[in-house]
């Protein structure tokens, strides 16, 4: 059986050498087929470092996610290219822990589309997103489905069957904060000016697409920080805090940050899908 082991290499750059990780690659199509070896690889990756690449090729997600990826990036760019006054109309009055709608900070702009609101078709999306609603829906659905397949696989590995599976915390008929987030976080002219945003994620799974390097994580298996480069045909996945708690700490929610490898200002768009437990599950689990 193949092992899910991270390998760290050194890359020489203008600001000095950086560490880059080659994460384990989990084949989504094999998980769908219930391949026992692939399920074991997923469990190992989720248990040790909590980060892995999910290979979406040759699967249902090839059409819903990979074939749509460039177009979804372009929708995000079009939205963020609007005047600040237009985007400001999409800000929400909400708890600080929530990210629905448009938000801005000193380092980025974001817009998160709630899965519940997307399904209910209310409130109506801003015009840029509304014009591409079917594209966004297909993309979101493909990633949500992939997360649920992984939940089922990990439930099997954890011995959680029937009504005790991880799916009980993610009922599709109940409300949650799951959603697709568009992030415009440019790199800066000077690496030294980048602030530290070290964190863990609060949900179940985080799925990330980015065309440029920037995601950096701590890898317990090698006791090192390393950059996670994008990989063609794959999404970067990480375990989040709620999933770690549901597994009684058996699955690892990793520390990570968004930064950059070297000096140089350029645009950088991230797409992130967050699977989060239902509101009822969050209350029951006290998370």
GIQUIPE-V245322 format. One record per residue. PSI is psi as a letter, one per 20 degrees, with the letter a starting at -180 (* if undefined). Layout:
PSI
PSI
//
This chain:
p
q
q
n
p
q
p
p
r
p
p
p
r
h
j
r
q
q
p
p
q
o
q
q
p
p
o
g
h
h
g
h
i
k
p
h
g
h
h
h
g
g
g
g
g
h
h
f
h
j
q
r
p
o
o
j
q
l
r
h
i
g
g
h
f
g
h
i
g
g
h
g
g
h
g
g
g
g
g
i
i
q
q
h
h
g
h
h
i
j
q
q
o
r
q
h
i
q
j
q
b
p
q
q
a
i
i
r
q
q
o
p
o
p
g
g
h
g
g
i
k
q
r
q
q
q
g
g
h
h
h
k
g
g
g
h
g
g
g
g
g
g
h
g
g
g
h
h
g
h
g
g
g
h
g
g
h
i
k
o
r
c
i
j
r
h
h
h
j
l
p
i
i
q
q
r
j
q
r
p
p
p
p
n
n
q
r
r
h
p
h
i
i
p
q
p
k
p
r
r
q
i
c
f
q
p
p
p
p
p
i
q
q
h
p
p
q
p
o
h
h
j
l
q
q
q
q
o
q
q
p
p
j
q
q
p
q
q
q
r
g
g
h
g
g
h
j
l
j
h
p
p
o
q
p
r
r
p
b
q
h
r
q
p
p
r
q
o
p
q
p
p
p
o
p
q
r
r
h
g
g
g
g
h
i
l
*
//
